[in-house]
Amino acid sequence: MTQAEVGIRGCKAVRLYGRLVYELLSGRASARGDSQTYTPLPELNETGNETLRRACVATGSGAAFRNCQEFWKALKENIAAAGRPTGVPVAPSAAPTPSATPSPPSAPPPPKQRSTTWAILGGALMIALGIFAAIRFGGSGSTTVGTPTPSVSVATPSPSPTAAPTAVIVVTPTPTPPIAVAATPTPAVTPTPRKPSPEELAVKAFQGATKEQPWENTLGMRFVPVAGTEVLFSVWDTRLQDFQAFVQATGYDATEGMYSLDYLGWKHRGPVVGISWDDAQAFCKWLTEKEHTTGRLPGDKFYRLPTDAEWSTAVGLPTENGATPKDKGGKMEEVYPWGKQWPPPRGAGNYFGEEANIGSEGRGIKSYNDGFLRTSPVGSFSANRYGLYDMGGNVWQWCDDWYDKNQQTRVLRGGSWDSYVSDLLRSSYRDFGIPSLRNFTIGFRCVVGSAP
C-alpha cells in the first residue's frame, strides 16, 4: 500500500484492515475498488467471505462497518458460527446468477489449518491497530525517527484438542552489548624483611665463628671454637686493656696482696698479671652482664674460666685418666705444648731462657732464648692448631676446677715466663693455688659457653 492511500486519500482504516486480512490469507493483492472482482477464499465460509468482501470494497457512507473492531467482531462471529471455515464462491457485487452452479464445498481443512488462520487473523489485528494508531495520532504523511523498537514476531502455538487457537506475541528485546571493564591490576606487595634482633645477630655470629673468622666481643677479645668442646676459647690470655676496662667501669680493687717485682703490679704490658681466681670470676661476671644488656652475647651463653678438661683438649692432649686434676697431673711424659722435643725449639713460647739468667748462673733453659725478660705481648709466638696463643708460657692460667677432693685450691695450667723445669712444662702438668692468690706470674684466659 502506498503512502497516498494511507494518508493523502484518507482511506478508511476498516478497508485497509480488510485488505490486509485478505492479502495475509490469500497470498495475493486485494481488490482496489468496487469494480474489482472479489475472489472468495477457501479458508473462509460463505458468510466469512461476504464479511471480508464488504470490508475490502465498501467506501463512504456505504461502508458496512464503522471501525476495525466492528469488522473483526463480525468476522470472528461468522467463523465461530460456521464451526470451521469452508470455501464457498461468492459473487463480488451482483446477486448470484440463477443458472450458476455453486461449487461443491471443499474438503474440511485439517485442524492445523484453522489454527493457522486464527494466528494470521490475530497478527493482522495487531498490525491493523498499529496502522490505525499511526493514521490517527501520527499525522498525515509524517515520518518519525526515534529509538528503534524491539522486534515483534508472531509465534504459532501447537494446536490443543480442546482449547481455541490463540495468537502469542513474542517480543525480542534488542540485546545490549556488554561493556568491557578493564581490570585494574593489583600491585604486588613486597613484604618488608624483618630486622633481626641483637640477640639473633649475636647467636648467628657466635655460631659462625671459625679459626679464620673468630667471634669478637665488645672489648675486641677474639674467640674460636675448639674441637671436642662446646665453648669458644679466647685466642689470647686476658689482656691488660681488657681487665682495665673492668676496673674503670666498676672501681674494682685488684691490688691488695699483690706480689710484684716492681711498683706496676698487675699493670704490666701484655697479659694482665697478679690476678686471683676470684678476680677472674668477677671479671667474667661483669662482662657477661654487660654484653647480655647490649645484646652482643647470646642469652644462654656466659663468660667463664675453662674447665680442666676443656683446657687439656685445647692444648692438644688426648683423654686422661684420673678422678681429679691432681690425679691426672704430669702423667704424660715428653708431651709439651710445642711437641715432644727438649729443649723447646726456637719460638716455642715465653719461658725462662738464657735471656732471663741474670746473676743466677745455672737457672733457665739452656740453649733457649725467647727474647723477653718477663711477659711478652699476647700473640708474640705461633698459635697452635686451634688458633690459640700462649697455651704454654707467658702466664699461668686459672681453670674453674678444684685441684683435688679437699677443695681448698684451684687448678693452674700452662707455665709462665718464669718456668724452666721440663716436668713443669709438660702439657699435662697441674699447679694449684688458693682462690685469692695474686702473683706476678698468674693471669687467666676466658671461654664463652654454657655454665660448666
C-alpha positions in Angstrom: 0.0 0.0 0.0 1.2 3.4 -0.9 1.6 6.4 1.4 -1.1 8.2 -0.8 -3.7 5.5 0.0 -2.9 5.7 3.7 -2.6 9.4 4.2 -3.5 11.7 1.4 -6.6 9.9 0.0 -7.8 9.2 3.5 -8.8 5.5 3.1 -10.7 4.1 5.9 -8.9 2.0 8.4 -11.6 -0.7 8.0 -10.9 -1.1 4.3 -7.1 -1.1 4.9 -7.6 -3.8 7.6 -9.9 -5.8 5.4 -7.4 -5.8 2.5 -4.6 -6.7 4.8 -6.5 -9.7 6.1 -7.3 -10.7 2.5 -3.6 -10.4 1.5 -2.4 -12.4 4.5 -4.9 -15.2 3.9 -4.7 -15.4 0.1 -1.1 -14.5 -0.5 -2.1 -12.1 -3.4 -3.0 -8.5 -3.8 -6.5 -7.4 -2.6 -9.2 -5.7 -4.7 -8.7 -2.0 -5.1 -12.3 -0.7 -5.9 -15.9 -1.6 -6.3 -15.3 -2.5 -9.9 -12.8 -5.2 -9.0 -13.9 -8.8 -8.6 -13.5 -10.3 -5.1 -12.2 -13.8 -5.2 -13.6 -15.9 -2.3 -11.0 -17.5 0.0 -11.2 -21.2 0.6 -10.1 -20.6 4.2 -13.5 -18.8 5.0 -17.1 -19.9 4.6 -19.6 -18.0 2.6 -20.6 -15.7 5.4 -17.0 -15.0 6.3 -16.1 -14.2 2.7 -19.1 -11.8 2.5 -17.9 -10.1 5.7 -14.4 -9.8 4.4 -15.6 -8.6 0.9 -17.7 -5.9 2.4 -14.7 -4.6 4.5 -12.4 -4.6 1.4 -14.7 -2.8 -1.1 -17.1 -0.6 0.8 -16.5 3.1 0.9 -18.0 6.3 2.1 -21.5 6.2 3.6 -21.9 2.7 2.2 -19.3 1.2 4.5 -20.5 -1.9 6.2 -18.5 -1.3 9.4 -17.8 1.8 11.4 -14.4 0.7 12.7 -12.0 -2.2 12.7 -13.3 -3.6 16.0 -16.8 -4.0 14.5 -15.4 -5.7 11.4 -13.2 -8.0 13.5 -16.1 -8.9 15.8 -18.4 -9.8 12.8 -15.7 -11.9 11.1 -15.0 -13.8 14.3 -18.7 -14.4 14.9 -19.2 -15.7 11.4 -16.3 -18.1 11.7 -17.4 -19.3 15.1 -21.0 -19.9 13.8 -19.7 -22.0 10.9 -17.7 -24.2 13.2 -14.7 -24.2 10.9 -14.1 -22.2 7.6 -15.1 -23.7 4.3 -14.6 -22.3 0.8 -17.9 -21.1 -0.8 -17.7 -18.9 -4.0 -19.3 -15.5 -3.5 -20.1 -13.0 -6.3 -18.2 -9.8 -5.8 -21.1 -7.3 -6.1 -24.2 -8.6 -8.0 -26.8 -11.1 -7.0 -26.0 -14.7 -7.8 -26.9 -15.9 -11.4 -29.8 -18.5 -11.4 -28.0 -20.7 -13.9 -24.8 -20.7 -12.0 -24.0 -23.9 -10.2 -22.3 -23.4 -6.9 -19.1 -25.1 -6.4 -19.2 -28.0 -4.1 -17.9 -27.4 -0.7 -14.2 -28.0 -0.3 -13.0 -30.7 2.0 -12.7 -29.5 5.5 -9.2 -28.4 6.3 -7.3 -30.2 9.0 -7.3 -28.7 12.5 -3.8 -27.3 12.0 -5.1 -25.1 9.1 -7.8 -23.5 11.3 -5.1 -22.8 13.9 -3.0 -21.1 11.3 -6.0 -19.0 10.2 -6.5 -17.8 13.7 -2.9 -17.0 14.1 -2.8 -15.0 10.9 -6.0 -13.1 11.8 -4.6 -12.3 15.2 -1.4 -11.0 13.8 -3.4 -8.9 11.2 -5.4 -7.4 14.0 -2.2 -6.3 15.8 -0.8 -4.8 12.7 -4.0 -3.0 11.8 -4.3 -1.5 15.2 -0.8 -0.2 14.8 -1.7 1.4 11.4 -4.8 2.9 12.8 -2.9 4.5 15.6 -0.3 5.8 13.2 -3.1 7.3 11.0 -4.9 8.9 13.9 -2.1 10.2 16.1 1.0 10.3 13.9 -0.2 13.0 11.4 -0.6 12.8 7.6 2.5 11.9 5.7 4.8 12.5 8.7 7.7 10.3 9.4 9.0 10.0 13.0 12.6 9.0 13.6 13.2 7.7 17.1 14.7 5.0 19.1 14.4 1.6 17.3 11.7 -0.6 18.9 12.1 -4.2 19.8 11.3 -6.6 17.0 7.9 -8.4 17.2 7.3 -11.9 16.0 4.1 -13.9 16.0 4.5 -17.5 17.2 2.0 -20.2 16.2 1.3 -22.4 19.2 0.8 -26.1 18.8 -3.0 -27.0 18.5 -4.7 -28.2 21.5 -7.6 -30.7 21.2 -9.9 -28.6 23.4 -8.7 -25.1 23.6 -9.3 -22.4 20.9 -6.2 -21.2 19.0 -4.5 -18.2 20.5 -2.0 -15.9 18.9 1.1 -15.5 21.0 3.2 -12.3 20.6 6.9 -12.8 21.4 8.8 -9.5 22.0 12.6 -9.9 21.4 14.4 -7.0 23.0 17.4 -5.6 21.2 20.4 -7.0 23.1 22.7 -4.5 24.7 26.4 -5.4 24.2 28.3 -5.9 27.4 30.6 -3.2 28.5 34.1 -4.4 28.9 35.7 -3.0 32.1 39.4 -3.3 32.2 40.5 -4.8 35.5 42.9 -2.7 37.5 45.9 -4.9 38.3 46.7 -5.2 42.0 50.2 -4.1 42.6 52.4 -6.7 44.1 53.1 -6.2 47.7 56.7 -6.9 48.7 56.9 -7.8 52.4 59.4 -5.7 54.3 62.0 -8.1 55.7 62.0 -8.2 59.5 65.2 -6.7 61.0 66.9 -9.4 63.2 67.1 -8.6 66.9 70.5 -8.1 68.5 70.1 -11.5 70.2 69.6 -13.2 66.8 72.6 -11.5 65.4 74.7 -12.5 68.3 73.6 -16.1 68.0 74.3 -16.1 64.3 77.8 -14.6 64.8 78.6 -16.9 67.7 77.6 -20.0 65.8 79.5 -18.8 62.7 82.9 -18.4 64.5 85.8 -20.2 62.9 89.6 -20.3 63.4 89.8 -18.0 60.3 86.8 -15.8 61.4 86.8 -15.5 65.2 83.9 -14.2 67.1 84.8 -10.8 68.6 83.2 -9.2 71.7 82.8 -5.5 72.6 86.3 -5.4 74.1 87.9 -6.7 71.0 88.6 -10.1 72.5 88.5 -12.9 69.9 87.1 -16.3 70.4 87.4 -19.5 68.3 85.9 -23.0 68.5 87.9 -26.0 69.8 87.0 -29.4 68.5 85.9 -31.7 71.3 84.5 -28.9 73.4 81.2 -26.9 73.4 82.8 -23.5 74.1 84.7 -20.8 72.3 88.2 -20.1 73.6 89.8 -16.7 73.7 92.8 -16.8 71.4 94.8 -14.8 73.9 95.3 -14.6 77.7 93.2 -11.8 79.0 95.0 -8.5 78.1 95.8 -5.6 80.4 93.4 -3.4 78.4 90.5 -5.9 78.9 90.9 -6.0 82.7 91.5 -2.3 82.9 88.1 -1.7 81.3 86.5 -3.8 84.0 88.3 -1.9 86.8 87.4 1.5 85.3 83.7 0.5 84.9 83.3 -0.9 88.4 86.0 0.6 90.6 87.2 -3.0 91.4 90.4 -3.1 93.6 92.8 -5.8 92.3 95.9 -4.6 94.1 95.6 -5.8 97.7 98.0 -8.6 98.5 99.6 -8.4 95.0 103.2 -9.8 95.0 105.1 -7.9 92.3 108.7 -7.4 91.4 108.1 -3.7 90.8 105.6 -0.9 91.5 103.5 -1.6 88.4 101.7 -4.6 90.0 99.2 -6.0 87.5 99.6 -3.0 85.2 102.3 -4.6 83.1 102.1 -4.6 79.3 100.8 -7.7 77.6 98.7 -10.2 79.6 97.3 -8.9 82.8 99.1 -10.5 85.8 98.6 -10.6 89.6 95.1 -11.9 89.0 93.5 -14.3 91.5 90.8 -16.9 90.7 88.3 -14.6 92.5 89.4 -11.6 90.3 88.9 -13.7 87.2 85.4 -14.7 88.2 84.5 -11.1 89.0 85.7 -10.0 85.5 83.7 -12.8 83.8 80.5 -11.9 85.6 80.8 -8.2 84.7 81.5 -8.9 81.1 78.6 -11.4 80.8 76.1 -8.9 82.3 77.5 -6.1 80.1 77.1 -8.0 76.9 73.8 -9.5 77.7 72.5 -6.0 78.2 73.8 -4.8 74.9 72.7 -8.0 73.1 76.2 -8.8 71.9 76.2 -12.1 73.9 73.5 -14.7 73.3 71.3 -15.0 76.4 72.2 -18.6 77.1 76.0 -18.0 77.0 78.4 -16.9 79.7 82.0 -15.8 80.1 83.8 -18.1 82.5 87.1 -19.9 83.1 87.7 -23.1 81.1 87.3 -26.4 82.9 90.4 -28.5 83.4 89.2 -31.0 80.8 88.5 -28.2 78.3 91.9 -26.8 78.8 93.5 -30.2 78.2 91.6 -30.6 74.9 92.6 -27.1 73.8 96.3 -27.8 74.4 96.1 -31.0 72.4 96.0 -33.8 75.0 94.1 -37.0 74.5 91.7 -38.3 77.1 93.4 -38.5 80.6 92.8 -41.0 83.4 92.1 -39.8 86.9 89.2 -38.6 89.1 90.6 -35.1 89.8 93.1 -32.8 88.2 95.6 -33.8 90.8 95.3 -37.5 89.7 95.9 -36.6 86.1 98.8 -34.2 86.7 102.1 -34.8 84.8 101.4 -38.4 83.7 102.0 -37.8 80.0 105.8 -37.5 79.8 107.5 -35.8 76.9 104.4 -34.1 75.7 104.7 -30.4 75.6 102.7 -27.6 74.0 105.2 -27.4 71.2 105.7 -31.1 70.7 108.0 -33.8 72.2 111.5 -32.4 72.0 113.5 -30.9 74.7 114.7 -28.2 74.9 111.9 -26.3 73.1 112.6 -25.2 69.6 113.2 -21.5 68.9 110.0 -19.5 69.1 108.1 -22.2 71.1 106.9 -19.6 73.7 107.9 -17.2 76.5 109.7 -19.3 79.1 112.7 -18.7 81.5 115.5 -19.0 79.0 119.1 -17.7 78.8 117.8 -14.2 78.3 116.4 -14.1 81.9 119.5 -15.7 83.5 121.0 -12.5 85.0 123.1 -13.2 88.1 121.6 -16.6 88.5 124.1 -18.9 86.9 122.7 -22.4 86.2 119.0 -21.3 86.1 116.8 -21.2 82.9 116.5 -23.4 79.9 119.9 -23.9 78.3 120.3 -23.0 74.7 116.9 -21.3 74.6 116.3 -17.6 74.3 112.9 -16.2 73.6 114.0 -12.5 73.8 111.6 -11.4 76.6 112.9 -10.9 80.1 109.4 -11.2 81.6 105.9 -11.2 80.0 105.6 -10.8 76.3 102.7 -9.1 74.3 99.9 -11.6 73.5 100.3 -13.2 70.1 104.1 -12.9 70.0 104.6 -16.6 69.2 102.9 -19.0 66.9 99.4 -20.2 67.6 98.6 -23.9 68.0 96.4 -25.9 65.6 93.2 -24.3 67.0 94.5 -20.8 66.7 95.3 -20.3 70.4 98.4 -18.4 71.5 100.5 -18.9 74.6 99.0 -22.2 75.7 102.5 -22.7 77.2 104.4 -20.0 78.9 103.9 -16.2 79.4 101.5 -16.6 82.4 99.8 -19.4 84.4 96.1 -19.7 83.6 93.4 -20.4 86.1 90.9 -23.2 85.5 87.4 -23.5 87.0 88.0 -26.8 88.9 89.2 -27.6 92.4 92.6 -29.2 92.3 91.7 -32.2 94.5 89.0 -33.6 96.7 89.9 -31.3 99.6 88.5 -28.4 97.5 90.9 -25.8 99.0 92.9 -24.8 95.9 92.1 -24.2 92.3 93.9 -25.5 89.2 96.6 -23.6 87.3 97.8 -24.7 83.8 100.4 -23.9 81.2 103.5 -22.5 82.9 104.8 -18.9 82.7 107.7 -16.7 81.7 109.4 -17.9 84.9 109.1 -21.6 84.2 112.2 -23.7 83.1 111.9 -27.2 84.6 110.9 -29.7 82.0 108.4 -31.5 84.2 106.6 -28.3 84.9 106.4 -27.5 81.2 104.6 -30.7 80.3 101.1 -30.2 78.8 99.6 -32.5 81.5 101.2 -30.7 84.5 98.9 -29.0 87.0 99.8 -26.4 89.6 97.5 -25.0 92.2 96.7 -22.0 94.4 94.1 -20.7 96.8 91.4 -18.7 95.1 92.6 -15.4 96.5 96.2 -15.9 95.4 97.7 -13.0 93.4 101.1 -13.4 91.8 103.1 -11.7 89.0 103.3 -15.0 87.1 99.5 -15.7 87.1 96.9 -14.5 84.6 93.8 -16.1 83.0 92.1 -17.0 79.8 88.3 -16.8 79.2 85.9 -19.0 77.3 82.3 -18.4 76.2 79.8 -21.2 76.7 77.1 -22.6 78.9 77.6 -23.0 82.6 80.1 -25.7 83.4 
